[in-house]
Amino acid sequence: MDLQSPNQHDETPESPTTDTPITPASEVTPAEEQPVPAASNEMTAAEELHVPSAADEDVPSAGEEEGEGEEEDSASDSTSPSGIKRGTLVDGTITKTTPTQVMVDLGNGVEGVITARELDRLDRSTIDALEPGKPLLVYVLRSSNEDGLPVLSINRAKEEQDWRDAEKYAESKEVYEGRVAGYNKGGLIVRFGRLRGFIPASQISPEREHRSGGESPDQRWGAMLNEAILVKVVEVNRSRNRLILSERAASREAREKQKEKLISSLKVGDMRTGKVISLTDFGAFVDLGGADGLIHLTELSWKHVNHPRELLNVGDEVEVKVISIDPERKRIGLSRKSLEKDPWDEVTRVYKENQLVQGKITKLTRFGAFASLVDNAEIEGLIHVSELADYRVDHPRDVVAVGDVLTLRVVKVDTERRRLGLSLKRVDSAKYMDSDWSID
Protein backbone atom coordinates (compact mmCIF):
# COMPACT_ATOMS: atom_id res chain seq x y z
CA MET A 1 0.00 0.00 0.00
CA ASP A 2 1.41 3.42 -0.95
CA LEU A 3 1.31 5.77 2.00
CA GLN A 4 1.13 9.54 1.65
CA SER A 5 1.18 12.29 4.20
CA PRO A 6 -1.74 14.74 4.47
CA ASN A 7 0.84 17.54 4.60
CA GLN A 8 2.22 16.43 1.26
CA HIS A 9 -1.07 16.85 -0.54
CA ASP A 10 -1.60 20.05 -2.55
CA GLU A 11 -5.31 19.75 -2.27
CA THR A 12 -7.73 18.17 0.15
CA PRO A 13 -9.59 15.07 -1.03
CA GLU A 14 -13.21 15.63 -1.88
CA SER A 15 -15.44 14.40 0.93
CA PRO A 16 -14.13 10.84 0.95
CA THR A 17 -16.91 8.30 1.28
CA THR A 18 -14.59 5.31 1.23
CA ASP A 19 -11.82 4.43 3.62
CA THR A 20 -8.51 5.95 2.59
CA PRO A 21 -4.99 4.81 3.55
CA ILE A 22 -3.35 6.69 6.41
CA THR A 23 0.23 7.82 6.62
CA PRO A 24 2.32 9.91 8.98
CA ALA A 25 3.34 13.39 7.88
CA SER A 26 6.99 12.52 8.38
CA GLU A 27 8.80 9.22 8.63
CA VAL A 28 9.88 8.75 12.23
CA THR A 29 11.77 5.96 13.87
CA PRO A 30 9.36 3.91 15.99
CA ALA A 31 9.51 5.00 19.60
CA GLU A 32 10.26 1.43 20.58
CA GLU A 33 13.36 1.45 18.38
CA GLN A 34 14.72 4.87 19.25
CA PRO A 35 17.85 4.55 21.37
CA VAL A 36 17.43 5.68 24.92
CA PRO A 37 19.60 8.77 25.53
CA ALA A 38 22.88 7.77 27.08
CA ALA A 39 25.44 9.94 28.80
CA SER A 40 26.42 12.55 26.22
CA ASN A 41 26.73 16.28 25.72
CA GLU A 42 23.09 16.40 24.69
CA MET A 43 21.81 14.79 27.88
CA THR A 44 19.33 16.89 29.77
CA ALA A 45 20.01 18.01 33.29
CA ALA A 46 17.20 15.72 34.43
CA GLU A 47 19.23 12.72 33.30
CA GLU A 48 22.61 13.64 34.79
CA LEU A 49 22.36 11.92 38.14
CA HIS A 50 24.73 13.13 40.81
CA VAL A 51 23.58 10.78 43.55
CA PRO A 52 22.71 7.17 42.65
CA SER A 53 19.52 7.15 44.67
CA ALA A 54 15.92 6.43 43.76
CA ALA A 55 14.97 9.49 45.82
CA ASP A 56 16.84 11.83 43.49
CA GLU A 57 14.48 14.06 41.51
CA ASP A 58 16.77 13.92 38.49
CA VAL A 59 15.84 10.35 37.55
CA PRO A 60 15.08 10.18 33.79
CA SER A 61 11.40 10.51 32.93
CA ALA A 62 9.73 7.16 32.39
CA GLY A 63 7.15 8.22 29.80
CA GLU A 64 6.29 11.13 27.54
CA GLU A 65 6.83 14.60 28.86
CA GLU A 66 3.94 17.03 28.77
CA GLY A 67 3.58 18.57 25.35
CA GLU A 68 5.04 15.66 23.43
CA GLY A 69 1.66 14.28 22.43
CA GLU A 70 -1.88 15.45 21.91
CA GLU A 71 -2.87 17.98 24.55
CA GLU A 72 -5.24 16.69 27.22
CA ASP A 73 -8.10 18.47 28.93
CA SER A 74 -6.98 20.69 31.77
CA ALA A 75 -10.03 19.76 33.79
CA SER A 76 -9.37 17.08 36.33
CA ASP A 77 -12.70 15.30 35.80
CA SER A 78 -13.86 15.97 32.29
CA THR A 79 -16.63 13.71 31.04
CA SER A 80 -18.50 13.95 27.71
CA PRO A 81 -22.30 13.90 27.53
CA SER A 82 -21.95 10.33 26.27
CA GLY A 83 -20.24 9.32 29.49
CA ILE A 84 -16.72 8.95 28.03
CA LYS A 85 -14.25 10.19 30.65
CA ARG A 86 -10.82 11.66 30.00
CA GLY A 87 -7.92 9.47 31.11
CA THR A 88 -9.67 6.15 30.60
CA LEU A 89 -8.66 3.20 28.44
CA VAL A 90 -11.35 2.00 26.06
CA ASP A 91 -11.53 -1.07 23.84
CA GLY A 92 -12.91 0.21 20.54
CA THR A 93 -13.33 -0.85 16.94
CA ILE A 94 -12.04 1.08 13.94
CA THR A 95 -14.91 2.26 11.75
CA LYS A 96 -13.23 4.51 9.18
CA THR A 97 -9.76 5.71 8.16
CA THR A 98 -8.71 8.78 6.18
CA PRO A 99 -5.31 10.45 5.68
CA THR A 100 -6.14 12.91 8.46
CA GLN A 101 -8.06 10.92 11.05
CA VAL A 102 -9.29 7.56 12.25
CA MET A 103 -12.78 7.05 13.62
CA VAL A 104 -13.25 4.53 16.43
CA ASP A 105 -16.48 3.02 17.77
CA LEU A 106 -16.31 3.23 21.57
CA GLY A 107 -19.58 1.37 22.14
CA ASN A 108 -23.07 2.54 23.06
CA GLY A 109 -23.28 4.50 19.83
CA VAL A 110 -20.31 6.72 20.80
CA GLU A 111 -17.60 7.42 18.21
CA GLY A 112 -14.21 8.96 18.95
CA VAL A 113 -11.49 10.39 16.72
CA ILE A 114 -7.74 9.91 16.39
CA THR A 115 -6.45 13.17 14.90
CA ALA A 116 -3.71 13.87 12.36
CA ARG A 117 -1.42 15.08 15.13
CA GLU A 118 -1.56 11.65 16.75
CA LEU A 119 -1.21 9.84 13.43
CA ASP A 120 1.93 11.81 12.59
CA ARG A 121 3.62 10.25 15.63
CA LEU A 122 2.83 6.62 14.79
CA ASP A 123 5.34 4.31 13.15
CA ARG A 124 4.59 2.73 9.80
CA SER A 125 3.80 -0.74 11.12
CA THR A 126 1.14 0.71 13.44
CA ILE A 127 -0.28 2.83 10.61
CA ASP A 128 -0.51 -0.17 8.28
CA ALA A 129 -2.42 -2.14 10.92
CA LEU A 130 -5.19 0.48 11.20
CA GLU A 131 -8.02 -1.03 9.18
CA PRO A 132 -11.81 -0.79 9.54
CA GLY A 133 -13.28 -3.57 11.64
CA LYS A 134 -10.14 -4.17 13.68
CA PRO A 135 -10.23 -3.83 17.48
CA LEU A 136 -8.13 -1.03 18.99
CA LEU A 137 -7.21 -0.05 22.54
CA VAL A 138 -7.32 3.73 22.90
CA TYR A 139 -6.76 6.34 25.60
CA VAL A 140 -9.20 9.24 25.98
CA LEU A 141 -7.17 12.46 25.79
CA ARG A 142 -10.16 14.79 25.70
CA SER A 143 -13.75 13.92 26.48
CA SER A 144 -15.02 16.16 23.70
CA ASN A 145 -13.59 18.37 20.94
CA GLU A 146 -15.28 21.22 19.08
CA ASP A 147 -17.31 18.65 17.15
CA GLY A 148 -18.37 16.89 20.32
CA LEU A 149 -16.18 13.84 19.67
CA PRO A 150 -13.85 12.26 22.22
CA VAL A 151 -10.20 12.72 21.15
CA LEU A 152 -8.23 9.46 21.35
CA SER A 153 -4.60 8.36 21.42
CA ILE A 154 -2.98 5.05 20.52
CA ASN A 155 0.46 5.93 21.90
CA ARG A 156 -0.92 6.99 25.24
CA ALA A 157 -3.02 3.82 25.41
CA LYS A 158 0.08 1.71 25.03
CA GLU A 159 1.95 3.80 27.57
CA GLU A 160 -0.97 3.76 29.99
CA GLN A 161 -1.12 -0.01 29.74
CA ASP A 162 2.61 -0.16 30.50
CA TRP A 163 2.11 2.01 33.60
CA ARG A 164 -0.61 -0.33 34.80
CA ASP A 165 1.56 -3.36 34.11
CA ALA A 166 4.38 -1.71 36.09
CA GLU A 167 2.03 -1.18 39.03
CA LYS A 168 1.07 -4.87 38.91
CA TYR A 169 4.74 -5.87 38.93
CA ALA A 170 5.36 -3.57 41.89
CA GLU A 171 2.44 -5.06 43.84
CA SER A 172 3.23 -8.70 43.01
CA LYS A 173 7.03 -8.24 43.37
CA GLU A 174 7.38 -10.40 40.29
CA VAL A 175 10.70 -10.38 38.46
CA TYR A 176 10.68 -8.59 35.09
CA GLU A 177 13.11 -9.56 32.33
CA GLY A 178 14.24 -6.74 30.06
CA ARG A 179 17.36 -5.43 28.32
CA VAL A 180 19.75 -2.62 29.09
CA ALA A 181 18.68 0.11 26.68
CA GLY A 182 20.83 3.00 27.84
CA TYR A 183 22.65 4.60 30.74
CA ASN A 184 23.77 7.81 32.33
CA LYS A 185 26.32 8.45 35.05
CA GLY A 186 23.79 7.52 37.73
CA GLY A 187 22.84 4.07 36.50
CA LEU A 188 21.19 1.98 33.81
CA ILE A 189 18.02 2.49 31.77
CA VAL A 190 15.81 -0.49 30.95
CA ARG A 191 12.83 -0.47 28.60
CA PHE A 192 9.58 -1.50 30.26
CA GLY A 193 7.32 -1.62 27.24
CA ARG A 194 7.25 2.00 26.04
CA LEU A 195 8.41 3.30 29.41
CA ARG A 196 11.96 3.90 30.55
CA GLY A 197 12.74 2.26 33.85
CA PHE A 198 15.79 3.45 35.76
CA ILE A 199 18.15 1.35 37.89
CA PRO A 200 20.23 3.57 40.21
CA ALA A 201 23.82 2.41 40.65
CA SER A 202 22.98 1.47 44.25
CA GLN A 203 20.40 -1.02 42.96
CA ILE A 204 22.66 -2.79 40.46
CA SER A 205 23.61 -6.37 41.39
CA PRO A 206 27.03 -7.00 42.97
CA GLU A 207 28.02 -9.16 39.98
CA ARG A 208 27.29 -6.39 37.48
CA GLU A 209 28.79 -3.75 39.78
CA HIS A 210 31.99 -5.79 39.86
CA ARG A 211 32.17 -5.44 36.06
CA SER A 212 31.52 -1.71 36.03
CA GLY A 213 35.09 -0.45 36.21
CA GLY A 214 36.17 2.94 34.85
CA GLU A 215 35.60 6.61 35.47
CA SER A 216 33.19 7.60 32.69
CA PRO A 217 29.67 6.21 32.14
CA ASP A 218 30.84 4.71 28.85
CA GLN A 219 33.58 2.80 30.65
CA ARG A 220 31.28 1.64 33.43
CA TRP A 221 28.12 0.78 31.52
CA GLY A 222 28.85 0.86 27.79
CA ALA A 223 29.62 -2.85 27.40
CA MET A 224 26.29 -3.74 29.05
CA LEU A 225 24.06 -2.26 26.34
CA ASN A 226 21.44 -4.72 25.09
CA GLU A 227 22.31 -7.26 27.79
CA ALA A 228 19.42 -9.21 29.30
CA ILE A 229 18.68 -8.11 32.86
CA LEU A 230 16.28 -9.24 35.59
CA VAL A 231 14.76 -6.54 37.79
CA LYS A 232 11.97 -5.82 40.24
CA VAL A 233 9.79 -2.71 40.11
CA VAL A 234 10.37 -0.85 43.38
CA GLU A 235 8.71 2.51 42.67
CA VAL A 236 5.96 3.64 40.31
CA ASN A 237 5.27 7.36 40.60
CA ARG A 238 2.92 8.51 37.85
CA SER A 239 2.75 12.11 39.04
CA ARG A 240 6.55 12.49 38.87
CA ASN A 241 6.89 10.30 35.78
CA ARG A 242 9.26 7.92 37.58
CA LEU A 243 9.72 4.18 37.22
CA ILE A 244 12.48 2.86 39.49
CA LEU A 245 13.80 -0.68 39.10
CA SER A 246 16.18 -2.79 41.18
CA GLU A 247 18.41 -5.55 39.88
CA ARG A 248 19.77 -6.13 43.37
CA ALA A 249 16.28 -6.97 44.68
CA ALA A 250 15.76 -9.44 41.86
CA SER A 251 19.23 -10.99 41.87
CA ARG A 252 18.66 -13.38 44.80
CA GLU A 253 15.35 -14.64 43.42
CA ALA A 254 16.75 -14.74 39.89
CA ARG A 255 19.77 -16.67 41.08
CA GLU A 256 17.53 -19.22 42.78
CA LYS A 257 15.63 -19.70 39.53
CA GLN A 258 18.86 -20.01 37.59
CA LYS A 259 20.09 -22.50 40.16
CA GLU A 260 16.96 -24.63 39.81
CA LYS A 261 17.28 -24.52 36.04
CA LEU A 262 20.96 -25.48 36.14
CA ILE A 263 20.43 -28.27 38.68
CA SER A 264 17.68 -29.76 36.51
CA SER A 265 20.04 -29.84 33.54
CA LEU A 266 23.12 -31.18 35.37
CA LYS A 267 24.06 -34.84 35.54
CA VAL A 268 26.57 -36.63 37.74
CA GLY A 269 29.73 -37.04 35.69
CA ASP A 270 29.30 -33.75 33.78
CA MET A 271 32.45 -31.69 33.26
CA ARG A 272 32.07 -27.94 33.79
CA THR A 273 34.18 -24.80 33.87
CA GLY A 274 33.50 -22.44 36.76
CA LYS A 275 34.93 -19.55 38.71
CA VAL A 276 36.04 -19.70 42.33
CA ILE A 277 33.90 -17.25 44.31
CA SER A 278 34.88 -18.05 47.91
CA LEU A 279 37.23 -20.18 49.99
CA THR A 280 36.41 -21.73 53.37
CA ASP A 281 38.18 -24.08 55.76
CA PHE A 282 36.20 -27.01 54.34
CA GLY A 283 36.43 -26.29 50.63
CA ALA A 284 35.97 -23.94 47.68
CA PHE A 285 32.69 -22.63 46.23
CA VAL A 286 32.59 -22.42 42.45
CA ASP A 287 30.07 -20.48 40.32
CA LEU A 288 28.95 -22.69 37.44
CA GLY A 289 27.03 -19.91 35.72
CA GLY A 290 23.88 -19.51 37.80
CA ALA A 291 24.52 -21.89 40.68
CA ASP A 292 27.30 -22.49 43.18
CA GLY A 293 28.88 -25.90 43.73
CA LEU A 294 31.25 -27.00 46.48
CA ILE A 295 34.62 -28.65 45.98
CA HIS A 296 35.17 -30.25 49.37
CA LEU A 297 38.67 -30.09 50.79
CA THR A 298 39.10 -33.81 50.13
CA GLU A 299 38.14 -33.36 46.46
CA LEU A 300 40.64 -30.61 45.68
CA SER A 301 43.64 -32.85 45.11
CA TRP A 302 45.00 -36.35 45.64
CA LYS A 303 47.65 -34.91 47.91
CA HIS A 304 46.96 -33.67 51.41
CA VAL A 305 45.57 -30.09 51.50
CA ASN A 306 45.22 -28.11 54.74
CA HIS A 307 43.31 -25.20 53.19
CA PRO A 308 41.96 -24.46 49.68
CA ARG A 309 44.13 -21.35 49.45
CA GLU A 310 47.12 -23.65 48.98
CA LEU A 311 45.79 -24.46 45.50
CA LEU A 312 43.20 -21.84 44.56
CA ASN A 313 42.46 -18.13 44.68
CA VAL A 314 39.13 -16.32 44.43
CA GLY A 315 38.55 -15.51 40.76
CA ASP A 316 40.42 -18.54 39.44
CA GLU A 317 38.80 -20.42 36.57
CA VAL A 318 38.72 -24.16 37.25
CA GLU A 319 37.67 -27.36 35.52
CA VAL A 320 35.48 -29.53 37.72
CA LYS A 321 33.48 -32.74 37.61
CA VAL A 322 29.96 -33.03 39.04
CA ILE A 323 30.01 -35.85 41.60
CA SER A 324 26.71 -35.29 43.43
CA ILE A 325 23.42 -33.40 43.00
CA ASP A 326 20.80 -32.80 45.69
CA PRO A 327 17.76 -31.13 44.01
CA GLU A 328 15.82 -30.77 47.27
CA ARG A 329 18.60 -29.04 49.16
CA LYS A 330 19.87 -27.39 45.95
CA ARG A 331 23.42 -28.55 46.51
CA ILE A 332 25.99 -29.51 43.92
CA GLY A 333 29.10 -31.52 44.81
CA LEU A 334 32.16 -30.96 42.64
CA SER A 335 35.58 -32.56 42.33
CA ARG A 336 38.81 -31.22 40.99
CA LYS A 337 40.97 -34.23 41.75
CA SER A 338 38.69 -36.51 39.67
CA LEU A 339 40.06 -34.79 36.57
CA GLU A 340 43.64 -35.52 37.64
CA LYS A 341 45.48 -38.78 37.21
CA ASP A 342 44.86 -41.04 40.19
CA PRO A 343 48.30 -41.58 41.80
CA TRP A 344 47.02 -44.74 43.46
CA ASP A 345 47.00 -46.41 40.05
CA GLU A 346 50.78 -46.56 40.43
CA VAL A 347 50.93 -47.52 44.10
CA THR A 348 50.49 -51.30 43.70
CA ARG A 349 53.00 -51.32 40.88
CA VAL A 350 55.69 -49.24 42.60
CA TYR A 351 55.30 -49.88 46.34
CA LYS A 352 55.39 -53.24 48.12
CA GLU A 353 55.09 -54.27 51.74
CA ASN A 354 58.39 -54.19 53.67
CA GLN A 355 59.85 -51.68 51.18
CA LEU A 356 61.86 -48.72 52.52
CA VAL A 357 60.72 -45.24 51.38
CA GLN A 358 61.45 -41.60 52.15
CA GLY A 359 58.58 -39.70 53.75
CA LYS A 360 57.94 -36.14 54.95
CA ILE A 361 55.84 -35.62 58.08
CA THR A 362 52.79 -33.50 57.14
CA LYS A 363 50.44 -33.75 60.10
CA LEU A 364 50.35 -34.97 63.69
CA THR A 365 47.32 -36.45 65.46
CA ARG A 366 46.87 -38.28 68.76
CA PHE A 367 46.72 -41.62 66.95
CA GLY A 368 49.74 -41.12 64.71
CA ALA A 369 51.64 -39.05 62.15
CA PHE A 370 50.88 -38.59 58.46
CA ALA A 371 53.73 -38.59 55.97
CA SER A 372 53.75 -37.91 52.22
CA LEU A 373 56.14 -39.89 50.06
CA VAL A 374 59.07 -37.79 48.92
CA ASP A 375 59.08 -39.26 45.42
CA ASN A 376 55.27 -39.08 45.12
CA ALA A 377 53.90 -36.27 47.28
CA GLU A 378 50.29 -37.02 46.34
CA ILE A 379 50.49 -40.31 48.25
CA GLU A 380 50.18 -39.96 51.98
CA GLY A 381 50.53 -42.73 54.53
CA LEU A 382 49.91 -43.07 58.24
CA ILE A 383 52.54 -43.95 60.83
CA HIS A 384 50.38 -45.25 63.64
CA VAL A 385 51.48 -44.13 67.11
CA SER A 386 52.40 -47.77 67.87
CA GLU A 387 54.77 -47.78 64.86
CA LEU A 388 56.78 -44.72 65.90
CA ALA A 389 59.11 -46.34 68.45
CA ASP A 390 59.82 -49.54 70.39
CA TYR A 391 58.71 -47.83 73.59
CA ARG A 392 55.33 -46.33 74.59
CA VAL A 393 54.64 -42.98 72.91
CA ASP A 394 52.03 -40.67 74.47
CA HIS A 395 51.91 -38.33 71.43
CA PRO A 396 53.67 -38.40 68.04
CA ARG A 397 55.24 -34.99 68.74
CA ASP A 398 57.45 -36.73 71.29
CA VAL A 399 59.16 -38.54 68.42
CA VAL A 400 58.68 -36.58 65.17
CA ALA A 401 57.81 -33.05 63.98
CA VAL A 402 55.99 -31.67 60.94
CA GLY A 403 58.52 -31.20 58.15
CA ASP A 404 60.85 -34.04 59.22
CA VAL A 405 62.07 -36.17 56.29
CA LEU A 406 62.53 -39.77 57.44
CA THR A 407 63.25 -43.25 56.14
CA LEU A 408 60.12 -45.33 56.68
CA ARG A 409 59.05 -48.89 56.00
CA VAL A 410 55.86 -49.79 54.10
CA VAL A 411 53.87 -52.19 56.28
CA LYS A 412 50.48 -52.12 54.48
CA VAL A 413 49.16 -51.25 50.99
CA ASP A 414 45.35 -51.09 50.64
CA THR A 415 44.59 -49.66 47.19
CA GLU A 416 40.84 -50.28 47.49
CA ARG A 417 40.58 -48.10 50.60
CA ARG A 418 43.53 -45.95 49.45
CA ARG A 419 45.50 -46.47 52.65
CA LEU A 420 49.23 -46.80 53.08
CA GLY A 421 50.62 -48.03 56.40
CA LEU A 422 54.11 -46.87 57.35
CA SER A 423 56.46 -47.64 60.24
CA LEU A 424 59.41 -45.83 61.75
CA LYS A 425 60.30 -48.37 64.41
CA ARG A 426 60.69 -51.21 61.89
CA VAL A 427 63.23 -49.40 59.70
CA ASP A 428 66.26 -50.89 61.47
CA SER A 429 64.62 -54.13 62.52
CA ALA A 430 66.80 -57.19 61.96
CA LYS A 431 63.68 -58.98 60.76
CA TYR A 432 63.94 -57.17 57.42
CA MET A 433 67.71 -57.36 56.98
CA ASP A 434 67.63 -60.09 54.34
CA SER A 435 64.91 -58.36 52.26
CA ASP A 436 66.70 -55.03 52.53
CA TRP A 437 69.96 -56.57 51.27
CA SER A 438 68.17 -58.29 48.37
CA ILE A 439 66.55 -55.02 47.28
CA ASP A 440 69.91 -53.25 47.34
N, C-alpha and C positions, 0 to 999 in steps of 0.2 A: 504494500500500500504506500503510495507517495504521500508524504506528509508535508504540509505547508503551514507557515505561520500566519496568523491573522494580521500581524504587523507587516507582512511582506506583500499583502494584497494591495493593489491600487484602488480597487473598488470593492464595496461590500456586496456579498452575494444577495440576490433578490429573494427575500422572504423564503428561505429554504423550507420545503415541506417534507424533505427526506433527510435521513440522518447523514451527516457529512463527517469525513475524517477529521480528527483533532490533531493538532501539533503544537509544540511549544514555540514561543516566539524566538527563542534562541536555544541552541544546543548546549545543554549543561551536563556536566558529569553527574551521574546519579549521586545523591547524597550519601548512599551507602558506600560508594566507591571512592569518595573524596578522602584524601589522606587527612588524618587528624593532625592539626597543627602541632609540630614538635618545637623543641627549643630552638629559636632562631631570632634574627633581628626583627622579624615582623610579629613576634609573639606579643599579645596584648598584656597589659600590666596585670590583668586578672588571672593570667596563666603563669606568671613568673612567681612560683611559690618560694617564699623565704623561710618558712617553717614547715616541715613535713608533718602537718597535723590536720586531721579532718575538721578541726574547729576553725581553721584559717579561712577567712572570707574570700581569699583569692583562688579558691579551687575552681578549675575550668567549668564553665556552664555545661550542664548535661544535655539540654535541648536547645531549641531555637531561642534566640534573644528576641525581645519585643521589637516589632517592626520588621522582622525578617519575612513574615508571612502576611496573610490577609489580616487586616485589622479587625479585632473583636469589638463587641459592644462594650462600652465603658460601664454600663449598668451592671451591678453585681447579680441581679436576679431578673434577667430579661427573658420574657416568655412571649411567644407569638400568640395571636388569637387562636391558632390551631392547636396550641398546647406544646409546641416544640420549644424546648428550653436551651438557651445558649450554654455551651460547655458539656453537652451530652454526646454520647456516642450512639449512633443509630444505624441499624442494619437496613439498608435501602436496596432499591433495584433501579438500575439505569433505564431511563425511558427514552432519552433522545440525546444525540451528540451533534454539536456543530463546532466549527473552528474556534468559536469564542466562548462556548459554555457547554456544560453537561447538566441535563436535568435528571433528578433522582427522585423516585417515588419513595416517600418516607412512611407510607402506610396511612390508613384512615383518610384517604383522599388528599393528603398533603404532599406537595412537591417542592423540593428544594433545588438550589442551583449551585454549581461549581463554576466560578467565574474565570475569565481569561487570566487574571492575575495568578490564580492558583494553578491553572493549567501550564502557565509559562515555567513553573518551578518543578514540574514533573519530569522524570526521565522518560526516554522513548519507550522502554518496555512497559511502563505503567500506562502511558498514553495508548499504546497499541492494544492493551487489554481492555480499554474502555469501550464496551459494545452494548447496545440496547439488549435488555433482558438479563444481563449479568448482575449478580448480587454485588453490593459494594458497602463496605463499612466507612461511614463518614462521621466527621466531627462538626457540631454546629457552632460556627464562628459567630454568627449573628442570627437572632431569632427572626428578624424580618428586615428586608432591604426596602428601597423606595417602591418596589413593585409588590411588596408584601410577601416575598419569598424568603424562606430561611437560606442563609449563605453557608455553604458547606466547604469542608477541607478534607482532602485525602491524606495529605502529609501529617496534619495534626491528628488525624484519627490513628495513624500508625504510631505516632509519637505518644499519644495518649494511652494507647494499648500497651506500649513499652513501659510507661510510667506505672501502669496498673500491675503489669507483670513484675516490675521491680519491687513494688510494695508487697506482692505475694511472696517473692523470694526473701524479702526482709522478715516477714512474719513467720514463714516456715523454716527459715535458716537453712534452706536448701543450697547446695553448692551449684554455682553457675559456671559453665565452661565457655570461655571466650578466647580471644586472641589479643595480644598486645598490639594496639593500633597507633600508638604514639607515646610521647613522653614530654615532660618539661623538667626543670631542675628539681622539682618537688616530688616527682614520682612518675608512675605509669598511667596511661590512658587506655581503657579497654572498652570496645564497642559493646553496648547492651542494646541490641536491636538498632534503633536509630539514635539512641542516647549515647552520651559519652560518660562512662563511669570512670572515676578517678581513684587510684590506689596511692595514698601517701607513702613516702619512703618508709615510714614507721610501720606500715602494714604489709610490707613486702616480706615474703618468706625468708627465713635464714639462708636457705640454699641459694635463692636468687640473689640475696643481698651479698652473699659471699662472692658471687660472680661480678658484682657491680663495682669493679675497681676503676679508678680514674678520677680526674677533677671535673671535667665538663660533662654535661648531660649526655652528649654523644658517646663519650667513653664509658659512662656508667650504664646507659640503657640502650644504646644504638643497636647492639648485637641481638637484642631481645625482640625487636620488631617482628610481628607476625607469629611469634611463638604462642603455642597453646598455653592457657593459664586457667587455673581453677580459683574461684573467688567466692566470697559470701557478701551479700548486700548488707551493709551495716548502717547506712543512713540514706533515707529518701526524703528530701526536703523540696517539695514542689515550689513553694513560695520563693525559695532562694535559688532554685534551678540547680540543685546539687544532688549528685548520686555518688556516694562514697562506697568503695568496695575494699575488701580486705583479703589478701592472699594468705596472710598469716593465720587468720581465723579458719580458713578452709584447708590449710596445709595438713593439719593433723588428721582431719576426717578424710581428706583426699589420699593421704598416705595409707590410711587403713584400707581404703578401697583398692588402692594399687597393690597393697600387700596381699589382700584376699585374691585379687586377680592373678598375681604372680604365683602365689602358693598353689592355686588351682591348676596352673600350667606347668609347675615344676614336677620332676620325677626324681626319685632316688637314683643316683648314678649320673645325673646331668652334670656337665662341666660348665662353669660360668666364670665370667670376669667381673670382679667387683672392686670397690674402693674401701679401704680401711677408714672407718669413721670414729672409732674409739678403741682404746686399749684398757683392759682391766686385769686384775690379778689372776683371773680364771680364764682369760682368753681375749680374742679380738673380734669386734663386731664389724661386719662387712656389708656395705650397701650394694645390693644386687640390681639396683635400678627400680626402686619402688618398695623394697622390703629389706630388712636387715637380717642377716644370718650370723650365727656365732661359730667361730673356729675355737673350739675348746683348747686349752693349753696343751692337752695330750695329743691334739690333732694338728699342731703346728709343724712338728718335725719328728723324725724318728729318734733324734738325739734328745737328751734331757734339756728342757727349757725351764728356767726359773720364772721368767716373765716375758710376755709377748714382745716387749720393747727390745729384747735381744735380737729379734728377727725382723720386726716390722715397725713402721712409723705411720702415724695418722696421715692419710692422703695417698699412701702407697696403693698402686693397682696390683691386685693379686689374682692368680688363677686358683679356683677352688672346685671341689667336688661336693655335690649334695649327698649327704650320708643319712639324713633323717628329715622327715617332714611331719609336723603336728598341726593339722588344720584347725583343730579346736582351740589350741593354745596359741596358734599363729606363730609357731617357732620353726626355724629352719636350722638344721645342724650342718656344718660345713667341715671340710677337711682339706688341709694343704699338703699334709704328708702323704695322702693317698695318691697324689700326682707325682711323688718322688719314688725313686727306686727303693724297694724294700731291702734294707741292708741285711735283714735276717735270711734272705734267700742265699746269702753267702756264708752264713754262720756254720751250718752243718758241714759245708764243704771245707772251710778253712780251720775251724776250731774243734778240737776233740777233748774229751775228758782227760785229765791229768796233764794237759799241755800247759807250759809256762807262757805267760803273756805279760806285757807292760800295761799298767792301768793307772789312771789319774783319779784321785779321790775328788768326787763332785758334791757329795752331800752326806751329812751325818744324821742318823736317827738313833733312837734308843735301842732298836733291834739290830743295827748294823750300819755299814758304810757303803755308799754307792760309788762305783768307779767306772769311768768310761775307758774303753780300750784305746791305747795311744795310736795304734795303727788303723783304728776304725772308730772314731769318736761317736758315731751314731749308735753304737752298741754299748749298752750300759749293763753292768752286772752288779750283783749284791754280795758283799762280804758280810755274812751273818756275824753277829757279835761273838758267837761261839767259834768262828773261824779266824778271829783276829790274833789270838795268842794261845799258848799252851796253859796259861793260867786264867783265872776268872777275871773278866773285864766288866766293870760296872757300866761304862759308857765308851763308845768308840773313840771319843776325843782323848781318852787316856792312852791310846795307842797310835792313832793317825790324825791327820789334819787335812782340811779341804785344800787341794792344790798339790798334795804329796804325789809323786810319781813312784810307783812301787812295782816290784816283780810279784806277780800273783799266779796262783795255780787254778786252772779251770777244773771245777769239781762236778759241774752239772750243766748240761745243754738241753733246754726244753724249747724247741722251735715252735711247737704248737701254742704254748702259752707265752712264748717270747721271753723266756727267763734264762739268765746265765748266772750260775753259781760260782763264786770265786772264793779262794782261801789264801790268807797270808801265812797262817801258822804251818801250812803243809809245804811251803816252798822249799824248805831245807830238810824235809823229812827223808830219812833214809829209805823209807818205803818206796820212794819214787826214783831212787838213784839209778837203777838199771834202765828205766824208761827214759830218764833224762839223758843218760849217756848214749842211748840208741838214737835219740832224736838229734843229738849233736853230731 
